[in-house]
Amino acid sequence: MPDRINHPLQQSHGHGVLTDENLMTKEKWQAIIDNDASYNNQFFYAVKTTRIFCKPSCKSRVPKKENVRIFSNAKQALQANFRPCKRCKPTNENLPDREWVALITEYIDKNFIEKLTLETLADIAHGSPYHLHRTFKKMKGITPVEYIQQVRLNAAKEYLIHTNKAIADIAISVGMPNTSYFITLFRKKIGHTPAQFRQMSKMEER
């Protein structure tokens, strides 16, 4: 009796669904690089890191190839929990602001160690810096840059409390390689220098 066990990623072609391996071709990858509108509605591509999917013609920054998933139609991308791009509108509808900001917030939470600016975030999130700044502040009450600072400083506090890492090493570990800037920002936002915060935490543990 032939072996009927399929690979977990494989799905029946009879249902009109192909695996990512079958769907991604050199031709399609080139269409993504070239923002080739002639391929619109032939396929859609999604980016795993941002959970956003696009038309091939999207003018957003070209993602890393290993982070791309290919779908035959928009419905498949939605069913896989990807959300439509704000810029190219693959479903011809706008992604609700709350969902868009949630995607951006999740990206910051996972990638705060990286160099993040309003411009790079807007590029990743497929929108304009102005619209991102305004929408993010409307939804969360603070700007994207303020949120990034908040996430980094919260991570720094954890390092200060639970490790013996040097201040300069902690600064690098939370995405702020300029130590003096890190100390200045920490004191401004937390009310103490990192060294003072660490000392106070140790005293509270006694």
LINMO-V348143 format. One record per residue. N is the residue number from 1. SS is DSSP state (A for helix, B for strand, O for the rest). PHI is phi in radians with two decimals (NA if undefined). D_FIRST is the distance of its C-alpha to the first C-alpha in Angstrom with 1 decimal. Layout:
BEGIN
[[N/SS/PHI/D_FIRST] [N/SS/PHI/D_FIRST]]
END
This chain:
BEGIN
[[1/O/NA/0.0] [2/O/-1.13/3.8] [3/O/-1.26/6.6] [4/O/-1.80/8.7] [5/O/-1.37/11.7] [6/O/-1.68/14.7] [7/O/-1.11/17.9] [8/O/-0.97/20.5] [9/O/-1.44/22.8] [10/O/-1.44/20.5] [11/O/-2.31/20.9] [12/O/-1.12/19.8] [13/A/-1.18/22.0] [14/A/-1.14/22.1] [15/A/-1.58/24.4] [16/O/1.36/26.7] [17/O/-2.08/26.2] [18/O/-1.94/25.5] [19/O/-1.30/25.3] [20/A/-0.98/28.6] [21/A/-1.08/27.4] [22/A/-1.31/26.9] [23/A/-1.41/30.1] [24/O/-1.37/32.5] [25/O/-2.25/33.9] [26/A/-1.04/37.0] [27/A/-1.10/38.5] [28/A/-1.21/38.1] [29/A/-1.08/39.4] [30/A/-1.14/42.4] [31/A/-1.09/43.0] [32/A/-1.15/43.2] [33/A/-1.06/45.6] [34/A/-1.53/47.7] [35/O/0.90/47.7] [36/O/-1.40/46.8] [37/A/-1.17/47.5] [38/A/-1.18/45.9] [39/A/-1.66/42.4] [40/O/-0.99/43.4] [41/O/1.29/41.0] [42/O/-1.47/38.4] [43/O/-2.83/37.1] [44/B/-2.26/38.5] [45/B/-2.16/38.4] [46/B/-2.11/38.7] [47/B/-1.97/40.1] [48/O/-1.07/38.5] [49/O/-1.27/41.8] [50/O/-1.86/43.8] [51/O/1.08/41.2] [52/B/-2.02/42.8] [53/B/-2.12/41.3] [54/B/-2.41/43.2] [55/B/-1.38/43.6] [56/O/-1.01/43.4] [57/O/-1.39/47.1] [58/O/-0.99/48.0] [59/O/-1.50/51.0] [60/O/-1.17/50.0] [61/O/-0.99/49.5] [62/O/-1.16/46.4] [63/O/-1.35/44.0] [64/O/-1.22/42.2] [65/A/-1.01/39.0] [66/A/-1.21/36.8] [67/A/-1.66/38.1] [68/B/-1.72/37.1] [69/B/-2.05/34.3] [70/B/-1.87/33.9] [71/B/-2.25/33.5] [72/O/-1.28/33.3] [73/O/-2.61/35.9] [74/A/-1.15/38.3] [75/A/-1.05/36.4] [76/A/-1.08/33.4] [77/A/-1.12/35.9] [78/A/-1.12/37.7] [79/A/-1.14/34.5] [80/O/-1.54/33.8] [81/O/1.22/37.3] [82/O/-1.62/39.2] [83/B/-2.03/42.6] [84/B/-1.15/44.4] [85/O/-1.11/46.8] [86/O/-1.23/50.5] [87/O/-1.44/51.5] [88/O/-1.69/49.2] [89/O/0.84/48.2] [90/O/-1.11/44.7] [91/O/-1.77/44.7] [92/O/1.10/48.3] [93/O/-2.26/49.3] [94/O/-1.41/51.0] [95/O/-1.23/49.1] [96/O/-0.97/51.3] [97/A/-0.94/53.6] [98/A/-1.08/52.5] [99/A/-1.19/48.9] [100/A/-1.08/50.1] [101/A/-1.14/52.3] [102/A/-1.10/49.6] [103/A/-1.14/47.3] [104/A/-1.15/50.3] [105/A/-1.04/51.1] [106/A/-1.09/47.6] [107/A/-1.12/47.7] [108/A/-1.09/51.1] [109/A/-0.98/50.0] [110/A/-1.56/47.1] [111/A/-2.24/49.1] [112/O/-1.13/52.7] [113/O/-1.24/52.9] [114/O/-1.26/52.6] [115/O/-1.31/55.7] [116/O/-2.06/55.8] [117/O/-2.15/58.5] [118/A/-1.03/58.9] [119/A/-1.16/58.2] [120/A/-1.19/54.9] [121/A/-1.11/53.7] [122/A/-1.09/54.6] [123/A/-1.12/52.7] [124/A/-1.12/49.6] [125/A/-1.53/50.0] [126/O/1.08/50.7] [127/O/-2.66/54.2] [128/O/-1.55/57.8] [129/A/-0.98/59.5] [130/A/-1.09/62.2] [131/A/-1.15/59.8] [132/A/-1.09/57.7] [133/A/-1.01/60.8] [134/A/-1.17/62.2] [135/A/-1.21/59.1] [136/A/-1.07/58.1] [137/A/-1.14/61.6] [138/A/-1.11/61.6] [139/A/-1.41/58.4] [140/A/-1.96/58.9] [141/O/1.48/62.7] [142/O/-2.37/62.6] [143/O/-1.39/61.9] [144/A/-1.00/58.7] [145/A/-1.11/60.8] [146/A/-1.12/62.2] [147/A/-1.17/58.8] [148/A/-1.01/57.6] [149/A/-1.04/60.7] [150/A/-1.06/60.0] [151/A/-1.11/56.5] [152/A/-1.14/57.7] [153/A/-1.21/60.6] [154/A/-1.12/58.5] [155/A/-1.16/56.2] [156/A/-1.09/59.3] [157/A/-1.07/60.7] [158/A/-1.10/57.5] [159/A/-1.09/57.9] [160/A/-1.12/61.6] [161/A/-1.36/61.1] [162/A/-1.85/58.1] [163/O/-2.31/58.5] [164/O/-1.85/61.3] [165/O/-0.98/60.4] [166/O/-1.16/63.4] [167/A/-0.98/64.5] [168/A/-1.09/63.8] [169/A/-1.20/60.3] [170/A/-1.13/59.7] [171/A/-0.98/61.0] [172/A/-1.13/58.5] [173/A/-1.14/55.6] [174/O/-1.87/56.3] [175/O/1.50/56.7] [176/O/-2.25/60.5] [177/O/-1.15/61.4] [178/O/-1.45/65.1] [179/A/-1.08/66.3] [180/A/-1.13/69.7] [181/A/-1.14/68.2] [182/A/-1.02/65.7] [183/A/-1.10/68.6] [184/A/-1.09/70.8] [185/A/-1.16/68.1] [186/A/-1.04/67.1] [187/A/-1.14/70.8] [188/A/-1.15/71.3] [189/A/-1.52/68.3] [190/A/-1.72/68.2] [191/O/1.70/71.9] [192/O/-2.49/71.7] [193/O/-1.28/70.8] [194/A/-0.99/67.4] [195/A/-1.11/69.4] [196/A/-1.12/71.4] [197/A/-1.07/68.3] [198/A/-1.09/66.7] [199/A/-1.13/69.9] [200/A/-1.12/70.2] [201/A/-1.13/66.6] [202/A/-1.14/67.3] [203/A/-1.17/70.5] [204/A/-1.20/68.7] [205/A/-1.31/66.2] [206/O/-1.29/69.2]]
END
